[in-house]
Amino acid sequence: MSSVLSSILDIAAGPLRAGGVALGAALVLTPLVVRVARRYGWVDRPSDDRWHDRPVALMGGIAIAGAIAIGTVLGSTGVYPWPIWVGAILLFVLGLADDLWGVRPDAKVLIQILATAAVLYAGHEFWRGGPAWASIPLTFLWVIGITNALNLIDGIDGLAASVTVIAAGALALLGVALGNVALAAVMLALAGAAIGFLVYNIPPASVFMGDCGSLVLGYLLSVGALGVQGGGGPVVGTLVPLAVMAVPIFDTTFVTLTRVLRGRFVTDGGTDHVHHRLIKLGASEGQALVLLSGMSAAFGGVALSALWMQRPLALAVAALLLVLVTVVGVYLATMGGERLAGVSSSETGMTERIGALMRTYAGGASWKSVAGLLADLLVVGAAFVVAAYLRYGGAPPPDWSAVMLEMLAAVIGAKLLVFYTFGLYEGIWRHAGTPEAVRLAGASSTASVVVGAGLVTVKGSAALAPSIFILDWLVTTIGIGGARFAFRALRQYAAAHRDGGRRVLVYGSGPDGILLLRHLRHHPELGRTVVGFLDENSVRHGYRMQGVEVLGAPDDLPHICSDHDVEEVIVPLKAVSKEERSRIREQCAAAGVDCQYFDPSLRPAPETSTSPLTDNGRGEEKILSP
């Protein structure tokens, strides 16, 4: 064991030296570049399609490129193909020109095509060993796509640099595992340069990398991913680059699709990227950075483990991840626009546009059921394979592997039929509750019993593996339940963390107060953000209800309003007496905040009977002025 570890350290010594030298160079060069940029006015000023609200120095990419060059020259022990560096220089010059004077889109594409041609000349290609008519176009698509994808995620402080550190680190580890020392050295030089730059680029950033940095980083990452593509077999090797660059790929795909649906040009600038929408949904800039960096790290871990995965398990994991990112993407597309304040009118109707598109091309009025069936198809198939690998702690025995692959289609069909019989493809799951959860558990249990009995009947004792069926039930239930309840969970999380409008306190933390809280969360157009509850019962003080804390009693109102910038107190009208309302109103006046009443009630339609309980009655909730 010690000899193996010693051998790995010997291989990694050169790459580690390259990374360390690049880190030191970036720490020294970046502040020098900032000083020069400010002196010559190379700053990025706020605008409608930019996220920052202050002038920030540009040209940080000069420090990044310089650090990479110094790290690879002084620290590397391997030789990286010279055409790759020619392509990197072309993109650095392109980015520099674009930062200083602006470059036409067709000229940008031309330079990127030339850089990709250099990659092909160096012997790198996507789908190595595949037919030239497929691998060459895929290589152009990959290199140009990833180069621009990293450029596009450079929309909030620290994100592009953080993703670069994680992706380059994962590729360096893959390079060491595959014995590609030159690749590992270049990737660690990238990581070191990005870390050194990140010291000055974390929120609030004092410098932006600009196109001269992001284009070079994206280009070299795309080439590095091609360098490890051959490991682990053709299928797994193709999935590894996709996993390493998952965050830029997801963001670019998301922005492309949502802009097409809104009728906007894909090449337009804007604040509609994934990171922007996370912030609009209530996350801080730092939280969005941590979340996306964590997502990048998770996918990087999947890429590393994929080298040791067999094809069935790798494809199963890929299927589960595909369902996950699709759910998140659809949620962000439908909830990140018209339901949030501060978004341009071009966002309106995104949900309706997606619905119209799906009704046209994917199942008519039942398109949601069709989408659910397709998602379940992936989850059910993946769960069965994952369960077998979990049971045996690796590849199943040959006899069970044969049963698994032969019967996989039958397992999927049987389970989907059971789910359909139980009505899992009816209703609106974003409003699902306990009855739907119980129905899902019952459907999954029944499906597992049917599958187990069927396999034993068809294959005999060779298919008798109770632990696999139990694990299969568990993974299936969690996967399908997660996909269905994710919308509700994400919706409630976003509502709980949304900020904006008047900051209010809700009087009472009982059922009436919770009803009021939910009403305000589900109607952001009312312009209220609940910052806490007031409650006479001191036992409840410090408790959290629906994520909101009980801050104190009405007698504590003055200092609560001062500490939390409260502008208004809302009182459920039916929950308090006239005397209590009068006292609360006086306390609000003394604290200098407004007092409003909330009245949920049933009212008759004006053209029908005056009875509040007629068939035509409608529920109406509103906030009443005192």
KAGI-V186995 format. One line per field, one symbol per residue. ss: DSSP state (@ for helix, = for strand, . for the rest). phi: phi as a letter, one per 30 degrees, with the letter a starting at -180 (. if undefined). A space follows every 10 residues. Layout:
BEGIN
ss: ???
phi: ???
END
This chain:
BEGIN
ss: .@@@@@@@@@ @@@@@@@@@@ @@@@@@@@@@ @@@@@@@@@. ..==...... .....==..@ @@@@@@@@@@ @@@@@..... .@@@@@@@@@ @@@@@@@@@@ ....@@@@@@ @@@@@@@@@@ @......... .@@@@@@@@@ @@@@@@@@@@ @@......@@ @@@@@@@@@@ @@@@@@@... @@@@@@@@@@ @@@@@@@@@@ @.....=... @@@@@@@@@@ @@@@@@@... ...@@@@@@@ @@@@.@@@@@ @@@@@@@@@@ @@........ ...@@@@@@@ ....@@@@@@ @@@@@@@@@@ @@@@@@.... @@@@@@@@@@ @@@@@@@@@@ @@@@@..... ....@@@..@ @@@@@@@@@@ @..@@@@@@@ @@@@@@@@@@ @@@@@@@@@@ @@.....@@@ @@@@@@@@@@ @@@@@@@@@@ @.......@@ @..@@@@@@@ @@@@@@@@@@ @@@@@@@@@@ @@@..@@@@@ @@@@@@@@@@ @@@@@@@@@@ @@@@@@@... .======... @@@@@@@@@@ @@.@@@.=== ====...@@@ ...==..=== ==.@@@@@@@ @@@@...=== ==@@@..@@@ @@@@@@@@@@ @..======= ===....... .......=== =====.
phi: .ddddddddd ddddeddddd dddddddddd dddedddddc idbccdadcc cdcadbdcid dddddddddd ddddcdcccc edddddddde dddedddddd bibdeddddd dddddddddd ddjcadhejd dddcdddddd ddddddeddd ddddcbeidd ddddeddddd dddddddcic dddedddddd ddddddddec cddddcacdi ddcddddddd dddddddcdd dijdddddde ddddcddddd dddddddddd ddicdddddl ccdedddddd dkdddddddd dddddddddd dddddddcdd eedddddddd dddddddddd ddddcdcddc dicdddddid eddddddddd cbjidcdddd ddddddeddd dddddddddd dcilddeedd eddeddcedd dddddddded ddidccicdd cdbdeddddd dddddddddd ddddddddci ddcdbedddd dddddddddd dddddddddd ddddddcdbk iddbccdjcd edddededdd ddbdddibbd clccaddddd djdcchicdd dlceddeedd dddchdcacc cdddcbdddd dddddddddd dibdbbccbd acbdddcbed ddcddddbdb baccdd
END
